[in-house]
Amino acid sequence: MTLIFVLALVVIASVAGTAGVLTLTARRTPAGQRTPGQRISDWFTRDSRRPYGPDSERVAAELSILTRRYDKLV
């Protein structure tokens, strides 16, 4: 019983410590940059076929529109 209690405390302390470190580093991240937690989640969740994330089609369409407008100006 005591061993389970000690293991539970260790797990809770490690989770709280990790959350604290991520919170501190997230606060010190300059505006416009991704936080370390976001970068880690991107490594595991981003699909390589969709480099811009879930909005890949929208971003690609906007880029093509901007490219066409620029080509007309030049």
N, C-alpha and C positions, 0 to 999 in steps of 0.2 A: 504494500500500500504506500509506503513512504517512497519507494523507488519510482512509482508511477507519478506521485506528486512532484518529485524532484525533476523528472523528465518533462512533465507538463510545464513547470516553471522555466526550464531551460528553453523549451520551444517558444513559449510566450515571450521570454526575454529576447531571443534571437529575432523573432518576427518584429517586435517593437523596435529593436535596434536597427534593423534593416529599414523599416519604415521611417525612422528618424533620420538616418543617413540620406535616404532618397529625398526626404522633405527638405533637408538643409541644402543639398546640391541643387534641387529644383528651384529653390528660392534665389540662388546665386547664379542661375543661368541667365545670360543676357537676353533681352527681348528679341524675339524672332528666331531663336535657336531652340532646338529640341532638348528636352531634359534627358538625363541619363536613363531614367525609367522608360521614357518614350522610345529611345534608341534601342533598348533591350527588347521591348515589346515588338518593335519593327522587325528585328532580326528573326523573330519566331512567327510573326503573323503576316508579313508582307509577301505577296505573291510576286515572283520575279517577272511574270508576264504582265503585271500591272505596276510599273515602276512609280506611278504617281499615287498609288493607293486606290481606294474604292472609287475615286472620281476620275479615273484614267481617261475615260471617253470624253468627259466634259473638258478636262485640261487639254487633251489633244485637239479638240475642236476649237478651243479658244486660241491655242498656239497657231493653228492653221489660219484662223481669221486674222490674227495679228501679222502673220507672215505675209498674207496676201495684201493687207493694207500697206505694209512697209514696201513691198515690191511695187505697188502703184505709185508711191511717193518718190521712189528712186528712179 
